[in-house]
Amino acid sequence: MTFRTEAYNLFNNVNFGNPGTTLTTAQSFGKISATTTGARFMQMALRYDF
């Protein structure tokens, strides 16, 4: 019997996106308005071999 667990983004760290690079809109130039990391994801599996 095998039990396996996997976790991605376990500690829920935030990875910010790139800052805005459009010079025509001064309000958004240089501002970071998005994140690139999804939500926390965990998976467990139980396998029985005979």
N, C-alpha and C positions, 0 to 999 in steps of 0.2 A: 504494500500500500504506500502510495506516494502522495504527499500534500505539498502543493506549490502555491506560492503567492507572488504577485508582481504589483508594483505600484509606480505610477508616473506622477510627478509633481506632488509628492507625498506631503511636503511641508508647505505647499501652496505659495511658492515664490512667484513673484511677478517679474516678467521679462517685458520691458517696454519696447514699443515699436520705434521706427525711425522718426526723427523730427520732420516737420513740414519744410519743404524746399521751394515752394512757389513764391517768387518775389512779388508777384502782382497782388497777392492778398497779404497785406502786412499783419493782419490779425492772427493768421495761422502760421506765419513764417517762424520757424525755430521751435514751435510748440509740439510737445509729444501728446497725442490725443488717442492713442490706441495701445493695446497690449497684444503680445503674440502668443501668450501661453493660454492653453485651454484650462478647463477645470481639473480638479483632482480626479484621478482614475485609479481604481484598484480592482484586481482580478484574483480569484482564488480557484484552485482546481484540486480535485481529489481523484486519484487514479488507482484502480485495483487491478493488479495483474495476477493471473493464475496459470 
